[in-house]
Amino acid sequence: MTMRSMATARSLRALDWLNFFVANVQTGFGPFIASYLASHKWTQGEIGLALSVGTITAMLSQVPGGAAVDALRNKKAAAAWAIGAIIISAMLLALSPTVAPVMAAEIFHGFASCMLVPAMAALSLALVGRMDLGDRLGRNARWASIGSAVAAGLMGLFGEYFSPRAVFWLTAGLALPALVALSMIEQPGLAATPRGPKPARTPEQRETLRALLRDRRMLTFAACVVLFHLSNAAMLNLAAGEVTAGMGDNVQLVIAACIIVPQAIVALMSPWVGRTAQRWGRRPVLILGFCALPVRALLFAAVGNPYFLVPVQMLDGLSAAVFGVMLPLIAADVAGGKGRYNLCIGLFGLAAGIGATLSTAIAGFIADRLGNTVSFVVLAAAGAAAVLMVWFAMPETRDDALAEEQESRSAPT
């Protein structure tokens, strides 16, 4: 094994741990915030508004964030800045559950997320190239899901046996090993051409933003992303608030279990999703994952026992495995060889922010006035619309030449 291949192997292992610890950190946001604020007498509408502040911030930052990561030689610096901002967000939440710190934390977290996701995708693409990106993204998702499950268990225990506030101190602490893992990734391919049959173009040959925005594949998938997050973003937050209001004991552990169970499914399924998307194409896998959305929302609407929420969350694992692998993979299909990979991820992130913002705001508004059951039914309708969009409008984006070359390379000689 050459020194270069040994360095690449070390970097890939460090990327595994980076995904693990970043997922640790990100788990502290979302359902635990909803439960934390609900325990301090915030209404569902107020919680939805606070969460929407973060998603609006991320929405406004996605496109410039992706473009900045494309332009930066040092992708690690972008990831490090984002992790630092997340530490600040967690500490603000831990210090006070009042309006100003909570809103500031959501803003910092929104800015950070728009840089962290494309930076980590850029690290993956640079280390393995387009041909092996599906497998690498599946591996990323597996390590991230294991990290989320471990963190959810720890945070549930901290919230149950110390206080809900302790969850956010733990979140800040878990960011430190993420920075250590990031420092261990070498960057031999980030400024140069990534390995693979279709090397990235030089900056002078990059596709223009106008050309990218006219790509039917990008536009259609962006619409699918909006509908996916419109259905998905508020679902567990709404259920967490309902559990907090109606259950006195063990609430933090139930919420933790609602996160751990789908993450276990993601860990098991993500590598299969990446490989299957390379063999079958993107559309069949997308349809499978999106179909779980309306079913999950309807089950949430019908289930009254809070402990039954945990098995329902298995469907979230299916959707998360598919979406987590397919978004950066489809971005690579659309723009990976045109110097606009991270910008494309930013555009999809903008679409996700639009859907998530509408989801948390609309779901909270409906829940306050018409009840949680009606809110879940509305989320189910959005999920059904996402399935129909993929089925009837989404074109296949897989590069057949790349797929054939990968199959011939992996075939026994």
C-alpha positions as CSV (number, residue, x, y, z in Angstrom):
1,M,0.0,0.0,0.0
2,T,1.4,3.4,-1.0
3,M,1.7,6.3,1.3
4,R,-1.0,8.1,-0.6
5,S,-3.4,5.2,-0.3
6,M,-2.6,4.9,3.4
7,A,-3.4,8.6,3.8
8,T,-6.6,8.2,1.9
9,A,-7.6,5.2,4.0
10,R,-6.9,7.2,7.2
11,S,-8.9,10.1,5.8
12,L,-11.9,7.9,5.0
13,R,-11.9,6.4,8.6
14,A,-11.7,10.0,9.9
15,L,-14.6,10.9,7.7
16,D,-16.6,8.0,9.3
17,W,-16.0,9.5,12.7
18,L,-16.7,13.0,11.6
19,N,-20.1,11.8,10.4
20,F,-20.6,10.0,13.7
21,F,-19.8,13.0,15.9
22,V,-21.5,15.7,13.7
23,A,-24.7,13.5,14.0
24,N,-24.1,13.5,17.8
25,V,-24.2,17.3,17.8
26,Q,-27.1,17.7,15.4
27,T,-29.3,15.3,17.5
28,G,-29.5,18.0,20.2
29,F,-31.6,20.2,17.9
30,G,-35.2,19.5,16.9
31,P,-37.3,17.2,19.1
32,F,-35.3,17.9,22.3
33,I,-35.8,21.6,21.7
34,A,-39.5,21.1,21.3
35,S,-39.7,19.1,24.5
36,Y,-37.4,21.6,26.4
37,L,-39.5,24.6,25.4
38,A,-42.8,22.8,26.0
39,S,-41.6,22.1,29.6
40,H,-41.1,25.8,30.0
41,K,-44.7,26.5,29.0
42,W,-44.1,27.5,25.3
43,T,-47.2,26.8,23.1
44,Q,-47.0,24.6,20.0
45,G,-47.3,27.8,17.9
46,E,-44.5,29.5,19.7
47,I,-42.3,26.4,19.4
48,G,-43.1,26.2,15.7
49,L,-42.2,29.9,15.3
50,A,-38.8,29.4,17.0
51,L,-38.0,26.4,14.9
52,S,-39.0,28.3,11.8
53,V,-36.5,31.0,12.6
54,G,-33.7,28.5,12.2
55,T,-35.1,27.0,9.0
56,I,-35.6,30.5,7.5
57,T,-32.0,31.4,8.4
58,A,-30.8,28.2,6.8
59,M,-33.0,28.7,3.8
60,L,-31.6,32.2,3.1
61,S,-28.0,30.9,3.6
62,Q,-28.1,27.7,1.6
63,V,-27.3,29.0,-1.9
64,P,-24.5,31.4,-0.9
65,G,-23.2,28.7,1.5
66,G,-23.0,26.1,-1.2
67,A,-21.4,28.5,-3.7
68,A,-18.9,29.5,-1.0
69,V,-17.9,25.9,-0.4
70,D,-17.5,25.4,-4.1
71,A,-15.1,28.4,-4.2
72,L,-13.1,27.6,-1.1
73,R,-10.0,25.5,-1.4
74,N,-10.1,24.5,2.2
75,K,-13.4,22.6,2.8
76,K,-12.2,21.6,6.3
77,A,-12.2,25.2,7.4
78,A,-15.8,25.6,6.3
79,A,-16.8,22.5,8.3
80,A,-14.8,23.7,11.3
81,W,-16.5,27.1,11.3
82,A,-19.9,25.4,11.1
83,I,-19.2,23.1,14.0
84,G,-18.0,26.1,16.1
85,A,-21.3,27.9,15.4
86,I,-23.3,24.9,16.5
87,I,-21.4,24.8,19.8
88,I,-22.4,28.4,20.4
89,S,-26.0,27.5,19.5
90,A,-26.1,24.7,22.1
91,M,-24.6,26.9,24.8
92,L,-27.2,29.6,24.2
93,L,-30.0,27.1,24.6
94,A,-28.5,25.7,27.7
95,L,-28.1,29.2,29.3
96,S,-31.7,30.3,29.0
97,P,-35.0,29.0,27.5
98,T,-36.2,32.6,26.9
99,V,-37.0,34.2,23.6
100,A,-33.7,36.1,22.8
101,P,-31.3,33.2,23.4
102,V,-33.5,30.6,21.7
103,M,-33.9,32.8,18.6
104,A,-30.2,33.5,18.5
105,A,-29.4,29.8,18.9
106,E,-31.7,29.0,16.0
107,I,-30.1,31.6,13.8
108,F,-26.5,30.4,14.5
109,H,-27.6,26.8,13.9
110,G,-29.3,27.8,10.6
111,F,-26.1,29.5,9.4
112,A,-24.0,26.6,10.5
113,S,-26.0,23.9,8.8
114,C,-25.9,25.5,5.4
115,M,-22.1,25.3,5.4
116,L,-21.7,21.9,7.2
117,V,-23.7,19.7,4.8
118,P,-22.1,20.8,1.5
119,A,-18.6,20.9,3.2
120,M,-18.9,17.3,4.3
121,A,-20.3,16.3,0.9
122,A,-17.4,18.0,-0.8
123,L,-15.0,16.0,1.4
124,S,-16.7,12.8,0.4
125,L,-16.7,13.5,-3.3
126,A,-13.0,14.6,-3.3
127,L,-11.9,11.4,-1.4
128,V,-13.8,8.8,-3.5
129,G,-14.9,10.4,-6.8
130,R,-18.3,10.2,-8.5
131,M,-18.2,6.5,-9.4
132,D,-18.0,5.4,-5.7
133,L,-20.1,8.3,-4.3
134,G,-23.3,6.2,-3.8
135,D,-21.5,3.7,-1.6
136,R,-19.6,6.4,0.3
137,L,-22.8,8.4,0.9
138,G,-24.4,5.2,2.2
139,R,-21.5,4.7,4.6
140,N,-21.7,8.4,5.7
141,A,-25.4,7.9,6.5
142,R,-24.7,4.7,8.4
143,W,-22.1,6.4,10.7
144,A,-24.3,9.4,11.1
145,S,-27.3,7.3,12.1
146,I,-25.2,5.4,14.6
147,G,-24.0,8.7,16.0
148,S,-27.6,10.0,16.2
149,A,-28.8,6.9,18.0
150,V,-25.9,7.0,20.5
151,A,-26.4,10.7,21.1
152,A,-30.2,10.4,21.5
153,G,-29.7,7.7,24.1
154,L,-27.2,9.8,26.0
155,M,-29.4,12.9,25.7
156,G,-32.5,11.1,26.8
157,L,-30.6,9.9,29.9
158,F,-29.2,13.3,30.6
159,G,-32.7,14.9,30.2
160,E,-34.3,12.3,32.4
161,Y,-31.9,12.1,35.3
162,F,-30.3,15.6,35.3
163,S,-32.5,18.1,33.5
164,P,-33.7,19.0,29.9
165,R,-31.1,21.8,30.0
166,A,-28.3,19.3,30.4
167,V,-29.0,18.0,26.9
168,F,-27.6,21.1,25.3
169,W,-24.4,21.2,27.5
170,L,-23.9,17.6,26.3
171,T,-24.4,18.7,22.7
172,A,-21.7,21.4,23.0
173,G,-19.3,18.9,24.5
174,L,-19.9,16.3,21.8
175,A,-18.7,18.8,19.1
176,L,-15.1,18.7,20.4
177,P,-14.4,15.2,19.1
178,A,-16.0,16.2,15.8
179,L,-13.3,18.8,15.4
180,V,-10.6,16.3,16.2
181,A,-11.9,13.9,13.5
182,L,-12.1,16.7,11.0
183,S,-8.4,17.6,11.7
184,M,-7.4,14.1,10.8
185,I,-8.8,14.3,7.2
186,E,-6.1,15.1,4.7
187,Q,-7.1,17.1,1.6
188,P,-5.0,15.9,-1.3
189,G,-7.9,15.8,-3.7
190,L,-9.9,18.8,-2.6
191,A,-8.1,21.5,-4.6
192,A,-7.2,19.1,-7.4
193,T,-9.3,16.8,-9.5
194,P,-11.4,14.2,-7.6
195,R,-10.8,10.6,-8.7
196,G,-13.3,9.1,-11.0
197,P,-14.1,8.8,-14.7
198,K,-15.6,12.3,-15.0
199,P,-13.3,14.8,-13.4
200,A,-14.6,18.1,-12.2
201,R,-14.1,21.0,-14.6
202,T,-11.8,23.9,-13.8
203,P,-13.4,27.1,-12.4
204,E,-13.5,28.7,-15.8
205,Q,-15.6,25.8,-17.1
206,R,-18.1,25.8,-14.4
207,E,-21.8,25.7,-15.3
208,T,-23.5,29.0,-14.7
209,L,-26.2,29.4,-12.1
210,R,-28.7,30.2,-14.8
211,A,-27.9,26.9,-16.7
212,L,-28.3,25.0,-13.4
213,L,-31.6,26.6,-12.7
214,R,-32.9,25.6,-16.1
215,D,-32.1,21.9,-15.6
216,R,-35.4,20.0,-15.4
217,R,-33.9,17.3,-13.1
218,M,-32.8,19.9,-10.6
219,L,-36.1,21.8,-10.6
220,T,-38.3,18.7,-10.3
221,F,-36.2,17.2,-7.5
222,A,-36.2,20.6,-5.7
223,A,-40.0,20.5,-5.8
224,C,-40.0,17.0,-4.4
225,V,-37.7,18.1,-1.6
226,V,-40.1,20.9,-0.7
227,L,-43.0,18.5,-0.4
228,F,-40.9,15.9,1.5
229,H,-39.9,18.5,4.2
230,L,-43.4,20.0,4.2
231,S,-44.7,16.6,5.3
232,N,-41.7,15.5,7.5
233,A,-40.2,18.4,9.3
234,A,-42.9,19.1,11.9
235,M,-44.0,15.5,12.4
236,L,-41.7,14.4,15.3
237,N,-41.6,17.8,16.8
238,L,-45.4,17.9,17.0
239,A,-45.5,14.4,18.5
240,A,-42.8,15.3,21.0
241,G,-44.8,18.3,22.2
242,E,-47.9,16.1,22.5
243,V,-46.1,13.5,24.5
244,T,-44.6,16.2,26.8
245,A,-48.1,17.7,27.4
246,G,-49.8,14.3,28.1
247,M,-47.1,12.3,29.8
248,G,-45.5,13.1,33.1
249,D,-42.8,10.4,33.5
250,N,-40.1,9.1,31.2
251,V,-40.9,11.7,28.5
252,Q,-37.2,12.3,27.7
253,L,-36.6,8.6,27.3
254,V,-39.6,8.2,24.9
255,I,-38.3,11.1,22.8
256,A,-34.9,9.6,22.7
257,A,-36.3,6.2,21.7
258,C,-38.3,8.0,18.9
259,I,-34.9,9.1,17.5
260,I,-32.9,6.0,18.2
261,V,-35.2,3.6,16.4
262,P,-35.2,5.3,13.0
263,Q,-31.5,5.8,13.3
264,A,-31.0,2.1,13.7
265,I,-33.1,1.6,10.5
266,V,-30.9,4.2,8.7
267,A,-27.7,2.5,9.8
268,L,-29.0,-0.8,8.5
269,M,-30.5,0.5,5.2
270,S,-28.2,3.3,4.0
271,P,-25.5,1.2,2.4
272,W,-28.2,-0.8,0.6
273,V,-29.8,2.4,-0.5
274,G,-26.6,3.7,-2.1
275,R,-25.9,0.4,-3.9
276,T,-29.4,0.0,-5.0
277,A,-29.6,3.5,-6.4
278,Q,-26.5,2.7,-8.5
279,R,-28.1,-0.5,-9.9
280,W,-31.8,0.3,-10.2
281,G,-31.6,4.1,-10.6
282,R,-32.8,6.9,-8.4
283,R,-36.6,7.0,-9.0
284,P,-37.5,3.5,-7.6
285,V,-35.6,4.2,-4.4
286,L,-37.1,7.6,-4.0
287,I,-40.6,6.3,-4.4
288,L,-40.0,3.6,-1.7
289,G,-38.7,6.2,0.8
290,F,-41.3,8.8,0.1
291,C,-44.3,6.4,0.4
292,A,-43.4,6.0,4.1
293,L,-44.2,9.7,4.8
294,P,-48.1,9.7,4.5
295,V,-48.4,6.4,6.2
296,R,-46.3,7.6,9.2
297,A,-48.3,10.8,9.5
298,L,-51.7,9.0,9.5
299,L,-50.4,6.6,12.1
300,F,-49.4,9.5,14.3
301,A,-52.9,10.9,13.9
302,A,-54.5,7.6,14.9
303,V,-52.3,6.5,17.7
304,G,-53.1,7.7,21.2
305,N,-50.6,5.7,23.3
306,P,-47.3,7.6,23.4
307,Y,-45.3,4.4,23.7
308,F,-46.7,3.3,20.3
309,L,-44.9,6.3,18.7
310,V,-41.6,4.5,18.9
311,P,-42.5,1.7,16.5
312,V,-44.2,4.2,14.1
313,Q,-40.9,6.0,13.9
314,M,-39.4,3.0,12.1
315,L,-41.0,4.5,9.0
316,D,-39.0,7.6,9.6
317,G,-35.9,5.5,9.3
318,L,-36.9,4.3,5.9
319,S,-37.5,7.9,4.6
320,A,-34.4,9.2,6.3
321,A,-32.2,6.5,4.8
322,V,-33.4,7.2,1.3
323,F,-33.4,11.0,1.5
324,G,-30.1,11.3,3.2
325,V,-28.3,9.3,0.5
326,M,-30.3,10.5,-2.5
327,L,-30.0,14.3,-2.1
328,P,-26.2,14.5,-2.4
329,L,-26.2,11.7,-5.0
330,I,-28.7,13.4,-7.2
331,A,-26.8,16.7,-6.8
332,A,-23.7,14.8,-8.1
333,D,-25.8,13.5,-11.0
334,V,-26.9,17.0,-11.9
335,A,-23.8,19.1,-11.2
336,G,-21.0,16.9,-9.9
337,G,-19.0,17.1,-13.1
338,K,-19.8,20.8,-13.7
339,G,-18.1,22.5,-10.8
340,R,-21.4,23.3,-9.1
341,Y,-21.9,20.3,-6.8
342,N,-22.1,22.2,-3.5
343,L,-24.2,25.0,-5.1
344,C,-26.6,22.3,-6.2
345,I,-26.7,20.9,-2.7
346,G,-27.3,24.5,-1.5
347,L,-30.3,24.8,-3.9
348,F,-31.8,21.6,-2.6
349,G,-31.1,22.8,0.9
350,L,-33.0,26.0,0.1
351,A,-35.9,23.8,-1.1
352,A,-35.7,21.8,2.1
353,G,-35.7,25.0,4.2
354,I,-38.8,26.3,2.4
355,G,-40.6,23.0,3.1
356,A,-39.4,22.8,6.7
357,T,-40.3,26.4,7.4
358,L,-43.8,25.9,6.1
359,S,-44.2,22.6,7.9
360,T,-43.3,23.8,11.4
361,A,-45.3,27.0,11.1
362,I,-48.4,25.5,9.5
363,A,-48.4,22.4,11.7
364,G,-48.1,24.5,14.9
365,F,-50.8,26.9,13.8
366,I,-53.2,24.1,12.9
367,A,-52.4,22.2,16.1
368,D,-53.2,25.2,18.3
369,R,-56.5,25.8,16.6
370,L,-57.8,22.5,15.3
371,G,-55.8,19.9,17.2
372,N,-52.9,17.6,16.5
373,T,-55.0,15.1,14.7
374,V,-55.9,17.5,11.9
375,S,-52.4,18.8,11.8
376,F,-51.1,15.2,11.2
377,V,-53.7,14.7,8.4
378,V,-52.4,17.8,6.6
379,L,-48.9,16.5,6.9
380,A,-50.0,13.2,5.4
381,A,-51.6,15.0,2.4
382,A,-48.2,16.8,1.8
383,G,-46.5,13.4,1.9
384,A,-48.9,11.9,-0.6
385,A,-48.2,14.9,-2.9
386,A,-44.5,14.2,-2.6
387,V,-45.0,10.6,-3.7
388,L,-47.1,11.6,-6.7
389,M,-44.5,14.2,-7.7
390,V,-41.7,11.6,-7.8
391,W,-43.9,9.0,-9.6
392,F,-45.2,11.2,-12.4
393,A,-42.7,14.1,-12.8
394,M,-39.2,13.1,-11.5
395,P,-36.8,12.1,-14.3
396,E,-34.2,9.5,-13.8
397,T,-30.8,11.1,-13.1
398,R,-28.4,8.1,-13.0
399,D,-25.5,8.3,-15.4
400,D,-25.8,5.0,-17.3
401,A,-22.2,5.1,-18.5
402,L,-20.9,5.5,-14.9
403,A,-23.2,2.7,-13.7
404,E,-22.0,0.3,-16.4
405,E,-18.4,1.1,-15.7
406,Q,-18.9,0.5,-12.0
407,E,-20.7,-2.8,-12.7
408,S,-17.9,-3.9,-15.0
409,R,-15.3,-3.0,-12.4
410,S,-17.1,-4.9,-9.6
411,A,-17.8,-8.0,-11.8
412,P,-15.7,-11.1,-11.1
413,T,-12.9,-11.6,-13.6
